[in-house]
């Protein structure tokens, strides 16, 4: 599975490899209250 490809979750949520780290920090990271 190429890591450069988009990761599709639940068939509707698409995560781009470039945004993966930053999104996880905001959403579920420590202090991610947003």
N, C-alpha and C positions, 0 to 999 in steps of 0.2 A: 504493500500500500504506500504509494508516494506521499511523502510528508508535505509536499507542496500543494497537493490537492485540497479543496475545501472539505471540511468535515461536516456532514449533514446529520443532524440529530433530530429524531422524531419526525423527520420528513419535512420539517418547516424551518427549524432553526439552523442557520448556516454559520459556521465559525471559520473565519479566515485565519490561517496560520500566523499572519503578521499581527493580528489583533488578539490572538488567543491569550497571551500572557497578560496584557493590559486589562482585558475584559474580566478575566478570572480574579485579578487583584481587586477590581472595583466591586464585582458581584459577590464573591464568596471569600475574598481575602480577609485578613485580620483588619478590622476597622472598616470593612466594606459595608457602609450603612446605606448606600444609595440603592 
